[in-house]
Amino acid sequence: MKFLINGYWKDDEVHFYDYIVTSETNPPNPDYYFFEGITEDEIKKAIKDGVKSDFEFVITSYKPY
C-alpha cells in the first residue's frame, strides 16, 4: 500500500507534507518514494511514539494514497 505522510525532521523540526511512502520493500520505481517498507501499523506506531520513534523524522498524520 501507498500512503501520504506529514511530519517533521527531529533535528531541525522542518515540516514536510504529503511525502509518499510504500509498504513495498522493492518497489519498481524507488526514487518516487520518500520511504519504503513501512506498513500502516508501523506508521500508526510512529505517530503514537512521536519523537521517541526509531525514525529520523516524526510522523504526525497520514492517509492512503
Secondary structure, DSSP 4 states (H G I P E B T S, - for coil): -EEEEEEEETTT--EEEEEEEES-SS-S-GGG-SEES--HHHHHHHHHHGGGSSSSEEEEEEEE-
